């Protein structure tokens, strides 16, 4: 990032001897304004169901379901009778009973939460070949085309919600992969109408469908198929509720922080300094130095964003301060502070003169009593006032003499003294001439 250099106002005024450190601010890439989900969608009592429908549940072929199977308010579940062909492993079948009714009620709540989240990317159509960072994605008819792959990269706390306003279609022979600790526990597909998983699709996540869900021959599911008003239809499928999923509540949306403070004021070596970095975001962000080091004598309070202290040395340092509101992964707003030495032009008053090697700028004047050392230069247009007369001490050294003795650069006094001598001499000559005339007459 380019650095900017600023000359200290104090240095330009010629009042301070020192090196001024000028702070400038530049934004890096702006933080995303999109909301980020903090925690998975809460499924409530529907969490234990691999299959939940409203009208019917129908299975064809030797499907294996690891989890509960539920139906409410309908009463027709087929294909899981005693002797098969489908089997339920480690779960319970609930048909038109109180647990199924409560599960449907919780499904409705979860569906509404997922549908209300703000997308960070809209108009999604085909997810084939994508690697999705955590967040919310929306489209109308969303699909993963045949033989396509979809990747989820994030931590075990990362959450994804894909909103399909109309339909969701997962093509045949498709795959979904996870990295960096990401889990199918935290992937939610909110579908405005119906979803279809085609042959041998490898599906991950929980479908929250307004209407129906169909899994065709050979499709596998690590997740849940939950339908609010319609049916769930299976055909030789394997389903398993994700294991060891977190049990946190309804997600809250967090806003990525953005730095709002302007350019810091100038700092001067040896002078107390304070500037506060501010940022918007929810929850309130904290501040850390993530790149570089603050100049010696300055510290950052991470809770308040205040840079304070007394700079002890000049600096030339680029510092990145990050505002983080605690989401995972972090949403950052980069804030760069550049410290640059300023030009020293004159000393403070009363220091005894201009330091050797200092260049006095055009138009400046040297104050009375100041001396210019060897090697210093005075540019054109500079005026140097005359040195005041220095009286000579009298014989006892206690005060100035009353005679005309003088040393110094000012010639006014010697000239006046010479004139007085000439006037006295002329007067004596005149008096002498008059007396001679009187004597001659007598």
TORSEZA-711837 format. One record per residue (C-alpha): residue number from 1; residue in one letter; y negated, z negated, x. Coordinates in pm, 1 decimal, decimal comma. Layout:
BEGIN
[NUM; 'A'; [Y; Z; X]],
...
This chain:
BEGIN
[1; 'X'; [0,0; 0,0; 0,0]],
[2; 'X'; [-344,6; 87,2; 150,4]],
[3; 'X'; [-548,8; -206,7; 269,4]],
[4; 'X'; [-923,4; -231,3; 219,0]],
[5; 'X'; [-1174,9; -384,8; 462,0]],
[6; 'X'; [-1479,2; -569,5; 338,3]],
[7; 'X'; [-1770,3; -693,0; 556,2]],
[8; 'X'; [-1865,1; -1050,4; 492,2]],
[9; 'X'; [-2192,8; -1099,1; 306,4]],
[10; 'X'; [-2251,4; -1407,4; 516,7]],
[11; 'X'; [-2206,6; -1208,2; 834,8]],
[12; 'X'; [-2448,0; -937,1; 714,3]],
[13; 'X'; [-2714,4; -1200,2; 639,0]],
[14; 'X'; [-2701,5; -1319,7; 999,0]],
[15; 'X'; [-2670,9; -1690,0; 910,7]],
[16; 'X'; [-2313,3; -1777,2; 1007,4]],
[17; 'X'; [-2131,8; -1750,1; 1338,6]],
[18; 'X'; [-1760,2; -1694,7; 1275,2]],
[19; 'X'; [-1515,6; -1447,0; 1144,9]],
[20; 'X'; [-1521,3; -1400,2; 766,4]],
[21; 'X'; [-1192,0; -1322,4; 595,3]],
[22; 'X'; [-1241,1; -1083,4; 303,7]],
[23; 'X'; [-981,0; -1092,6; 25,2]],
[24; 'X'; [-909,5; -778,8; -177,6]],
[25; 'X'; [-667,4; -733,6; -467,4]],
[26; 'X'; [-454,9; -431,8; -552,4]],
[27; 'X'; [-188,2; -400,2; -818,3]],
[28; 'X'; [151,2; -260,4; -732,0]],
[29; 'X'; [350,5; -80,7; -995,3]],
[30; 'X'; [251,6; -238,4; -1329,2]],
[31; 'X'; [501,6; -473,9; -1484,2]],
[32; 'X'; [681,8; -346,6; -1790,6]],
[33; 'X'; [505,9; -437,1; -2112,3]],
[34; 'X'; [835,2; -426,8; -2301,4]],
[35; 'X'; [990,6; -744,9; -2429,3]],
[36; 'X'; [1299,7; -880,7; -2262,0]],
[37; 'X'; [1575,8; -1072,0; -2440,3]],
[38; 'X'; [1632,5; -1423,7; -2316,2]],
[39; 'X'; [1988,2; -1501,3; -2427,7]],
[40; 'X'; [2252,4; -1312,5; -2628,1]],
[41; 'X'; [2243,2; -1253,1; -3001,9]],
[42; 'X'; [2386,1; -1557,8; -3179,4]],
[43; 'X'; [2687,8; -1455,4; -3388,4]],
[44; 'X'; [2747,4; -1800,0; -3528,6]],
[45; 'X'; [3090,4; -1839,1; -3686,9]],
[46; 'X'; [3146,5; -1461,4; -3658,1]],
[47; 'X'; [3191,3; -1507,5; -3282,2]],
[48; 'X'; [3567,6; -1562,6; -3309,1]],
[49; 'X'; [3633,7; -1242,0; -3509,7]],
[50; 'X'; [3757,4; -924,5; -3342,4]],
[51; 'X'; [3750,8; -754,4; -3685,7]],
[52; 'X'; [3528,8; -848,0; -3980,9]],
[53; 'X'; [3469,9; -627,7; -4285,9]],
[54; 'X'; [3328,5; -650,7; -4638,6]],
[55; 'X'; [3531,2; -402,7; -4847,1]],
[56; 'X'; [3869,1; -343,5; -4672,5]],
[57; 'X'; [4051,1; -375,5; -4340,2]],
[58; 'X'; [4309,0; -97,9; -4282,3]],
[59; 'X'; [4537,1; -54,5; -3982,8]],
[60; 'X'; [4771,6; 234,5; -3894,6]],
[61; 'X'; [5009,6; 207,4; -3599,4]],
[62; 'X'; [5092,8; -75,6; -3361,8]],
[63; 'X'; [4744,6; -215,2; -3310,9]],
[64; 'X'; [4705,0; -544,1; -3125,7]],
[65; 'X'; [4414,1; -769,7; -3214,4]],
[66; 'X'; [4328,4; -1065,6; -2990,8]],
[67; 'X'; [4105,8; -1271,5; -3217,9]],
[68; 'X'; [4046,8; -1343,8; -3585,5]],
[69; 'X'; [4059,6; -1080,7; -3861,3]],
[70; 'X'; [3836,7; -1143,7; -4160,2]],
[71; 'X'; [3739,0; -985,4; -4493,3]],
[72; 'X'; [3477,5; -1093,2; -4747,2]],
[73; 'X'; [3409,0; -1038,5; -5032,8]],
[74; 'X'; [3693,4; -779,9; -5046,5]],
[75; 'X'; [4058,7; -879,3; -5067,0]],
[76; 'X'; [4259,1; -582,9; -4927,8]],
[77; 'X'; [4389,5; -615,0; -4571,5]],
[78; 'X'; [4672,4; -370,8; -4485,4]],
[79; 'X'; [4872,1; -302,1; -4171,4]],
[80; 'X'; [4895,7; -663,3; -4059,8]],
[81; 'X'; [5169,9; -778,6; -4292,2]],
[82; 'X'; [5473,5; -964,0; -4166,3]],
[83; 'X'; [5667,4; -721,6; -3949,7]],
[84; 'X'; [5368,9; -504,3; -3855,9]],
[85; 'X'; [5283,4; -250,9; -3753,3]],
[86; 'X'; [4969,4; -436,2; -3638,9]],
[87; 'X'; [4976,9; -782,8; -3489,5]],
[88; 'X'; [4719,5; -1057,2; -3455,7]],
[89; 'X'; [4744,4; -1254,0; -3129,1]],
[90; 'X'; [4573,5; -1589,6; -3082,6]],
[91; 'X'; [4376,7; -1553,2; -3403,2]],
[92; 'X'; [4380,7; -1620,1; -3777,3]],
[93; 'X'; [4352,2; -1386,6; -4075,6]],
[94; 'X'; [4087,4; -1491,8; -4330,4]],
[95; 'X'; [4075,8; -1297,2; -4657,3]],
[96; 'X'; [3814,3; -1373,9; -4922,8]],
[97; 'X'; [3796,2; -1738,6; -4819,5]],
[98; 'X'; [3516,5; -1971,7; -4712,8]],
[99; 'X'; [3544,8; -1904,5; -4335,5]],
[100; 'X'; [3522,9; -1527,8; -4399,7]],
[101; 'X'; [3224,7; -1573,6; -4629,5]],
[102; 'X'; [3038,9; -1785,1; -4371,9]],
[103; 'X'; [3123,9; -1533,7; -4099,8]],
[104; 'X'; [2969,7; -1254,5; -4309,3]],
[105; 'X'; [2662,5; -1467,0; -4365,6]],
[106; 'X'; [2622,2; -1524,8; -3990,5]],
[107; 'X'; [2683,5; -1154,2; -3925,8]],
[108; 'X'; [2388,8; -1071,1; -4152,3]],
[109; 'X'; [2163,1; -1308,9; -3957,0]],
[110; 'X'; [2271,9; -1163,2; -3623,0]],
[111; 'X'; [2223,9; -806,9; -3749,4]],
[112; 'X'; [1868,0; -884,9; -3861,0]],
[113; 'X'; [1781,8; -1043,2; -3525,8]],
[114; 'X'; [1915,1; -746,6; -3328,3]],
[115; 'X'; [1735,6; -495,1; -3551,7]],
[116; 'X'; [1400,0; -674,1; -3513,8]],
[117; 'X'; [1389,4; -673,3; -3131,6]],
[118; 'X'; [1125,2; -457,8; -2963,8]],
[119; 'X'; [1274,1; -165,9; -2764,2]],
[120; 'X'; [1172,4; -98,8; -2408,5]],
[121; 'X'; [1303,2; 257,5; -2445,9]],
[122; 'X'; [1297,8; 459,8; -2768,2]],
[123; 'X'; [1437,3; 796,5; -2878,0]],
[124; 'X'; [1769,3; 745,5; -2701,2]],
[125; 'X'; [2021,3; 1017,2; -2795,5]],
[126; 'X'; [2303,1; 1047,8; -2539,8]],
[127; 'X'; [2395,6; 762,4; -2307,6]],
[128; 'X'; [2639,0; 964,7; -2092,4]],
[129; 'X'; [2570,0; 917,8; -1723,0]],
[130; 'X'; [2322,7; 634,3; -1778,6]],
[131; 'X'; [2304,4; 301,7; -1596,4]],
[132; 'X'; [2121,2; 60,9; -1824,1]],
[133; 'X'; [1918,1; -231,0; -1696,6]],
[134; 'X'; [1901,6; -530,6; -1931,8]],
[135; 'X'; [1685,8; -483,3; -2240,5]],
[136; 'X'; [1657,5; -312,3; -2576,9]],
[137; 'X'; [1720,2; 61,3; -2633,7]],
[138; 'X'; [1674,9; 246,4; -2960,5]],
[139; 'X'; [1745,2; 586,0; -3112,0]],
[140; 'X'; [1843,5; 752,1; -3438,0]],
[141; 'X'; [2195,4; 895,2; -3399,9]],
[142; 'X'; [2307,1; 746,0; -3068,4]],
[143; 'X'; [2614,3; 879,3; -2887,0]],
[144; 'X'; [2819,3; 867,2; -2569,6]],
[145; 'X'; [2958,9; 1216,8; -2539,2]],
[146; 'X'; [3324,6; 1300,1; -2466,3]],
[147; 'X'; [3439,0; 1204,8; -2113,0]],
[148; 'X'; [3103,6; 1040,6; -2052,6]],
[149; 'X'; [3050,0; 713,5; -1870,5]],
[150; 'X'; [2799,0; 436,0; -1926,2]],
[151; 'X'; [2715,6; 158,3; -1676,2]],
[152; 'X'; [2560,9; -185,4; -1730,8]],
[153; 'X'; [2404,7; -347,8; -1423,0]],
[154; 'X'; [2284,2; -708,0; -1439,3]],
[155; 'X'; [2377,1; -1073,1; -1408,0]],
[156; 'X'; [2596,9; -1287,3; -1631,5]],
[157; 'X'; [2279,6; -1382,7; -1822,9]],
[158; 'X'; [2164,8; -1022,9; -1877,8]],
[159; 'X'; [2156,8; -896,5; -2235,8]],
[160; 'X'; [2159,8; -543,9; -2380,2]],
[161; 'X'; [2090,4; -437,2; -2739,3]],
[162; 'X'; [2135,0; -71,1; -2838,7]],
[163; 'X'; [1979,4; 6,6; -3176,8]],
[164; 'X'; [2109,6; 315,2; -3362,5]],
[165; 'X'; [1902,3; 369,7; -3675,6]],
[166; 'X'; [2168,3; 591,8; -3835,9]],
[167; 'X'; [2505,3; 641,9; -3660,7]],
[168; 'X'; [2684,7; 549,2; -3339,2]],
[169; 'X'; [2950,2; 783,8; -3196,0]],
[170; 'X'; [3154,6; 694,3; -2886,5]],
[171; 'X'; [3330,1; 1010,5; -2765,9]],
[172; 'X'; [3692,3; 1057,2; -2662,3]],
[173; 'X'; [3798,6; 944,9; -2315,1]],
[174; 'X'; [3470,4; 769,7; -2245,5]],
[175; 'X'; [3432,0; 467,8; -2016,5]],
[176; 'X'; [3195,0; 174,2; -1980,4]],
[177; 'X'; [3158,2; -25,4; -1657,2]],
[178; 'X'; [2983,6; -348,2; -1551,0]],
[179; 'X'; [2844,3; -466,2; -1218,1]],
[180; 'X'; [2662,7; -760,5; -1058,5]],
[181; 'X'; [2815,8; -1007,7; -1303,8]],
[182; 'X'; [2721,6; -823,0; -1625,0]],
[183; 'X'; [2958,8; -883,0; -1915,3]],
[184; 'X'; [3067,7; -723,7; -2243,9]],
[185; 'X'; [2983,6; -1064,7; -2395,8]],
[186; 'X'; [2615,5; -970,7; -2390,0]],
[187; 'X'; [2620,8; -608,4; -2515,1]],
[188; 'X'; [2530,7; -561,1; -2882,6]],
[189; 'X'; [2528,8; -235,0; -3078,9]],
[190; 'X'; [2319,4; -259,6; -3395,8]],
[191; 'X'; [2401,8; 39,0; -3622,7]],
[192; 'X'; [2201,3; 132,5; -3931,8]],
[193; 'X'; [2493,4; 302,7; -4108,1]],
[194; 'X'; [2842,6; 360,4; -3957,7]],
[195; 'X'; [3009,7; 370,5; -3613,0]],
[196; 'X'; [3301,0; 579,4; -3485,8]],
[197; 'X'; [3514,3; 532,7; -3172,4]],
[198; 'X'; [3703,5; 853,8; -3092,3]],
[199; 'X'; [4047,4; 890,8; -2929,7]],
[200; 'X'; [4111,9; 690,7; -2614,5]],
[201; 'X'; [3754,2; 571,6; -2591,9]],
[202; 'X'; [3711,8; 264,4; -2369,9]],
[203; 'X'; [3449,5; 64,3; -2560,8]],
[204; 'X'; [3268,4; -255,8; -2457,5]],
[205; 'X'; [3047,3; -482,8; -2666,3]],
[206; 'X'; [2997,5; -602,2; -3023,3]],
[207; 'X'; [2920,2; -353,6; -3302,1]],
[208; 'X'; [2701,7; -491,7; -3582,4]],
[209; 'X'; [2723,9; -215,6; -3843,3]],
[210; 'X'; [2546,2; -204,7; -4176,0]],
[211; 'X'; [2830,2; -2,9; -4331,4]],
[212; 'X'; [3170,9; 93,3; -4179,5]],
[213; 'X'; [3346,4; 115,7; -3840,8]],
[214; 'X'; [3635,2; 351,4; -3755,2]],
[215; 'X'; [3848,0; 332,8; -3438,4]],
[216; 'X'; [4068,6; 639,9; -3392,7]],
[217; 'X'; [4398,5; 668,9; -3207,9]],
[218; 'X'; [4415,9; 500,5; -2871,0]],
[219; 'X'; [4062,7; 358,0; -2860,3]],
[220; 'X'; [4039,6; 18,5; -2689,3]],
[221; 'X'; [3776,4; -245,6; -2753,8]],
[222; 'X'; [3666,5; -542,6; -2544,9]],
[223; 'X'; [3430,0; -689,9; -2799,1]],
[224; 'X'; [3408,5; -698,0; -3179,4]],
[225; 'X'; [3397,3; -460,1; -3476,2]],
[226; 'X'; [3184,2; -631,7; -3742,6]],
[227; 'X'; [3089,6; -442,5; -4062,0]],
[228; 'X'; [2846,0; -593,2; -4312,7]],
[229; 'X'; [2908,8; -393,3; -4633,8]],
[230; 'X'; [3189,5; -146,4; -4563,8]],
[231; 'X'; [3538,5; -116,8; -4411,9]],
[232; 'X'; [3696,5; -143,1; -4068,8]],
[233; 'X'; [3971,0; 114,2; -4003,4]],
[234; 'X'; [4211,2; 94,5; -3704,5]],
[235; 'X'; [4474,9; 332,1; -3565,1]],
[236; 'X'; [4690,0; 217,8; -3273,3]],
[237; 'X'; [4412,3; 26,8; -3103,4]],
[238; 'X'; [4383,9; -273,0; -2873,5]],
[239; 'X'; [4103,8; -518,7; -2944,2]],
[240; 'X'; [4010,9; -840,0; -2764,7]],
[241; 'X'; [3721,8; -1078,7; -2816,0]],
[242; 'X'; [3549,3; -1124,4; -2476,2]],
[243; 'X'; [3649,7; -1447,0; -2304,5]],
[244; 'X'; [3420,0; -1721,5; -2169,4]],
[245; 'X'; [3107,9; -1590,5; -2341,5]],
[246; 'X'; [2798,1; -1816,4; -2339,2]],
[247; 'X'; [2722,3; -1997,4; -2662,7]],
[248; 'X'; [2342,6; -1997,0; -2660,8]],
[249; 'X'; [2140,6; -1946,0; -2976,7]],
[250; 'X'; [1923,5; -1672,7; -3120,5]],
[251; 'X'; [1745,5; -1480,6; -2844,8]],
[252; 'X'; [1373,7; -1516,7; -2793,6]],
[253; 'X'; [1168,8; -1227,6; -2665,3]],
[254; 'X'; [974,8; -1282,4; -2345,8]],
[255; 'X'; [677,1; -1079,0; -2227,4]],
[256; 'X'; [674,3; -959,5; -1867,5]],
[257; 'X'; [380,7; -1120,0; -1680,6]],
[258; 'X'; [75,4; -919,2; -1576,8]],
[259; 'X'; [-188,0; -1036,7; -1327,1]],
[260; 'X'; [-525,6; -1077,1; -1500,7]],
[261; 'X'; [-749,6; -1223,9; -1228,8]],
[262; 'X'; [-994,8; -1001,2; -1044,1]],
[263; 'X'; [-1077,0; -975,2; -674,8]],
[264; 'X'; [-1096,4; -1310,7; -496,9]],
[265; 'X'; [-1429,5; -1418,4; -351,0]],
[266; 'X'; [-1490,6; -1400,8; 23,0]],
[267; 'X'; [-1342,7; -1671,1; 244,1]],
[268; 'X'; [-1503,1; -1784,4; 569,4]],
[269; 'X'; [-1337,1; -1948,3; 865,0]],
[270; 'X'; [-1404,2; -2321,8; 863,2]],
[271; 'X'; [-1542,6; -2324,0; 507,8]],
[272; 'X'; [-1351,6; -2476,5; 211,2]],
[273; 'X'; [-1209,5; -2203,7; -13,6]],
[274; 'X'; [-1054,4; -2185,1; -361,0]],
[275; 'X'; [-942,1; -1897,4; -583,3]],
[276; 'X'; [-697,9; -1900,5; -876,5]],
[277; 'X'; [-454,2; -1617,6; -949,6]],
[278; 'X'; [-398,2; -1585,1; -1326,0]],
[279; 'X'; [-139,7; -1392,9; -1528,3]],
[280; 'X'; [-35,1; -1343,5; -1887,9]],
[281; 'X'; [326,0; -1374,3; -1997,7]],
[282; 'X'; [565,7; -1576,5; -2208,0]],
[283; 'X'; [679,2; -1827,6; -2110,1]],
[284; 'X'; [397,3; -1914,7; -1866,7]],
[285; 'X'; [468,2; -1759,8; -1525,7]],
[286; 'X'; [484,2; -1935,3; -1190,8]],
[287; 'X'; [347,3; -1789,9; -868,0]],
[288; 'X'; [518,8; -1747,0; -532,3]],
[289; 'X'; [438,0; -1569,6; -205,1]],
[290; 'X'; [718,5; -1316,9; -176,2]],
[291; 'X'; [588,0; -1100,6; 109,1]],
[292; 'X'; [375,8; -1199,3; 408,6]],
[293; 'X'; [204,4; -1528,5; 488,7]],
[294; 'X'; [-126,3; -1669,6; 370,4]],
[295; 'X'; [-388,6; -1713,4; 646,6]],
[296; 'X'; [-369,1; -2038,6; 840,1]],
[297; 'X'; [-528,9; -2320,2; 644,9]],
[298; 'X'; [-469,3; -2167,6; 298,9]],
[299; 'X'; [-189,7; -2264,8; 58,7]],
[300; 'X'; [-71,5; -2146,6; -284,2]],
[301; 'X'; [3,8; -2385,3; -570,9]],
[302; 'X'; [290,5; -2211,4; -752,4]],
[303; 'X'; [232,4; -2394,8; -1079,6]],
[304; 'X'; [-136,4; -2309,7; -1110,7]],
[305; 'X'; [-172,0; -1997,7; -896,3]],
[306; 'X'; [-453,4; -2156,7; -694,1]],
[307; 'X'; [-512,9; -2041,0; -336,6]],
[308; 'X'; [-703,8; -2321,7; -163,2]],
[309; 'X'; [-778,2; -2482,7; 170,1]],
[310; 'X'; [-1003,0; -2423,7; 469,5]],
[311; 'X'; [-921,9; -2112,7; 678,4]],
[312; 'X'; [-882,2; -2219,7; 1040,8]],
[313; 'X'; [-841,4; -1880,2; 1203,8]],
[314; 'X'; [-935,0; -1522,3; 1119,1]],
[315; 'X'; [-653,5; -1324,3; 960,7]],
[316; 'X'; [-535,8; -970,9; 906,3]],
[317; 'X'; [-248,1; -1034,6; 667,5]],
[318; 'X'; [-110,9; -861,8; 355,9]],
[319; 'X'; [35,0; -1109,7; 108,0]],
[320; 'X'; [228,2; -1029,0; -212,4]],
[321; 'X'; [209,7; -1296,5; -480,7]],
[322; 'X'; [462,9; -1258,8; -763,8]],
[323; 'X'; [420,4; -1394,7; -1116,3]],
[324; 'X'; [759,7; -1478,1; -1268,8]],
[325; 'X'; [820,2; -1601,7; -1623,4]],
[326; 'X'; [1179,6; -1700,8; -1552,4]],
[327; 'X'; [1367,1; -1407,5; -1707,9]],
[328; 'X'; [1676,4; -1267,1; -1542,4]],
[329; 'X'; [1633,8; -1035,8; -1369,2]],
[330; 'X'; [1271,8; -1134,0; -1296,9]],
[331; 'X'; [986,2; -929,3; -1434,3]],
[332; 'X'; [729,3; -914,7; -1157,5]],
[333; 'X'; [365,1; -837,7; -1126,5]],
[334; 'X'; [275,6; -775,0; -763,1]],
[335; 'X'; [-56,5; -905,7; -639,0]],
[336; 'X'; [-160,2; -807,7; -286,2]],
[337; 'X'; [-416,1; -1004,9; -86,2]],
[338; 'X'; [-550,5; -844,8; 232,7]],
[339; 'X'; [-736,3; -1055,4; 491,1]],
[340; 'X'; [-956,1; -863,6; 739,4]],
[341; 'X'; [-1186,1; -989,4; 1022,8]],
[342; 'X'; [-1556,3; -922,8; 951,8]],
[343; 'X'; [-1832,0; -831,3; 1206,7]],
[344; 'X'; [-2029,2; -1112,3; 1369,4]],
[345; 'X'; [-2399,5; -1020,5; 1411,5]],
[346; 'X'; [-2608,0; -1330,3; 1493,3]],
[347; 'X'; [-2560,2; -1701,8; 1570,1]],
[348; 'X'; [-2660,0; -1996,4; 1355,9]],
[349; 'X'; [-3015,2; -2134,6; 1411,2]],
[350; 'X'; [-3080,3; -2365,1; 1705,7]],
[351; 'X'; [-2781,5; -2275,8; 1920,7]],
[352; 'X'; [-2997,2; -2184,7; 2220,1]],
[353; 'X'; [-2989,0; -1806,7; 2210,3]],
[354; 'X'; [-2791,9; -1495,0; 2137,1]],
[355; 'X'; [-2439,6; -1507,1; 2286,6]],
[356; 'X'; [-2365,2; -1262,2; 2570,1]],
[357; 'X'; [-2246,6; -923,5; 2453,9]],
[358; 'X'; [-2396,3; -955,3; 2103,9]],
[359; 'X'; [-2571,3; -644,6; 1979,5]],
[360; 'X'; [-2885,9; -706,1; 1777,0]],
[361; 'X'; [-2911,2; -445,6; 1497,6]],
[362; 'X'; [-3219,8; -218,2; 1461,7]],
[363; 'X'; [-3519,6; -392,1; 1304,8]],
[364; 'X'; [-3405,5; -742,4; 1395,7]],
[365; 'X'; [-3635,3; -976,0; 1587,2]],
[366; 'X'; [-3553,2; -1239,5; 1842,7]],
[367; 'X'; [-3700,2; -1578,9; 1734,9]],
[368; 'X'; [-3953,4; -1758,2; 1959,7]],
[369; 'X'; [-3787,4; -1956,9; 2229,0]],
[370; 'X'; [-3465,5; -1755,3; 2223,6]],
[371; 'X'; [-3342,3; -1587,6; 2540,7]],
[372; 'X'; [-3154,9; -1263,8; 2571,5]],
[373; 'X'; [-2879,3; -1297,9; 2835,5]],
[374; 'X'; [-2794,3; -1034,2; 3097,2]],
[375; 'X'; [-2606,1; -740,9; 2954,9]],
[376; 'X'; [-2743,8; -773,8; 2600,7]],
[377; 'X'; [-2915,2; -466,2; 2461,0]],
[378; 'X'; [-3211,0; -436,6; 2228,1]],
[379; 'X'; [-3208,3; -113,6; 2021,8]],
[380; 'X'; [-3518,2; 102,8; 1957,0]],
[381; 'X'; [-3765,7; -49,9; 1713,0]],
[382; 'X'; [-3687,1; -409,4; 1808,2]],
[383; 'X'; [-3986,9; -633,2; 1876,1]],
[384; 'X'; [-3980,3; -925,1; 2120,0]],
[385; 'X'; [-4262,5; -1181,1; 2074,8]],
[386; 'X'; [-4461,1; -1293,1; 2381,6]],
[387; 'X'; [-4372,5; -1611,9; 2563,2]],
[388; 'X'; [-4625,3; -1892,9; 2490,1]],
[389; 'X'; [-4850,0; -2018,5; 2774,9]],
[390; 'X'; [-4712,2; -2304,5; 2976,8]],
[391; 'X'; [-4985,2; -2547,9; 3090,5]],
[392; 'X'; [-4961,2; -2697,4; 3439,5]],
[393; 'X'; [-4929,9; -3072,4; 3462,9]],
[394; 'X'; [-5212,9; -3276,5; 3624,6]],
[395; 'X'; [-5166,4; -3462,0; 3947,3]],
[396; 'X'; [-4998,3; -3764,5; 3797,4]],
[397; 'X'; [-4776,6; -3546,9; 3574,8]],
[398; 'X'; [-4890,7; -3716,2; 3254,5]],
[399; 'X'; [-5069,9; -3435,4; 3078,2]],
[400; 'X'; [-5238,4; -3096,1; 3105,1]],
[401; 'X'; [-5516,3; -3048,4; 3364,4]],
[402; 'X'; [-5870,0; -2973,1; 3258,1]],
[403; 'X'; [-5923,3; -2695,2; 3515,5]],
[404; 'X'; [-5836,5; -2326,3; 3479,6]],
[405; 'X'; [-5505,5; -2334,4; 3657,7]],
[406; 'X'; [-5256,4; -2130,7; 3450,2]],
[407; 'X'; [-4909,6; -1981,1; 3463,7]],
[408; 'X'; [-4752,1; -1763,5; 3201,9]],
[409; 'X'; [-4753,3; -1417,2; 3053,1]],
[410; 'X'; [-5073,8; -1450,0; 2839,7]],
[411; 'X'; [-5389,2; -1327,0; 3041,2]],
[412; 'X'; [-5652,5; -1433,3; 2787,0]],
[413; 'X'; [-5738,7; -1768,0; 2943,8]],
[414; 'X'; [-5784,6; -1639,1; 3302,8]],
[415; 'X'; [-6020,2; -1363,1; 3181,3]],
[416; 'X'; [-6236,9; -1610,3; 2990,3]],
[417; 'X'; [-6255,7; -1835,1; 3298,6]],
[418; 'X'; [-6364,8; -1547,3; 3520,9]],
[419; 'X'; [-6643,0; -1454,6; 3276,7]],
[420; 'X'; [-6779,7; -1808,7; 3277,3]],
[421; 'X'; [-6792,9; -1806,8; 3658,9]],
[422; 'X'; [-6994,5; -1481,6; 3656,2]],
[423; 'X'; [-7240,9; -1619,6; 3398,6]],
[424; 'X'; [-7301,4; -1935,0; 3605,0]],
[425; 'X'; [-7357,8; -1728,9; 3919,7]],
[426; 'X'; [-7613,6; -1506,6; 3746,0]],
[427; 'X'; [-7800,2; -1812,4; 3617,9]],
[428; 'X'; [-7824,0; -1959,4; 3970,8]],
[429; 'X'; [-7958,9; -1629,9; 4111,4]],
[430; 'X'; [-8228,4; -1617,3; 3840,4]],
[431; 'X'; [-8341,5; -1977,2; 3899,7]],
[432; 'X'; [-8362,9; -1919,1; 4276,9]],
[433; 'X'; [-8578,6; -1605,6; 4231,3]],
[434; 'X'; [-8827,5; -1787,3; 4006,0]],
[435; 'X'; [-8872,1; -2072,1; 4254,2]],
[436; 'X'; [-8939,4; -1827,4; 4540,3]],
[437; 'X'; [-9215,5; -1656,5; 4341,7]],
[438; 'X'; [-9386,6; -1986,6; 4271,3]],
[439; 'X'; [-9380,0; -2076,9; 4641,3]],
[440; 'X'; [-9526,9; -1737,4; 4737,7]],
[441; 'X'; [-9825,7; -1782,4; 4501,6]],
[442; 'X'; [-9908,5; -2116,8; 4635,8]],
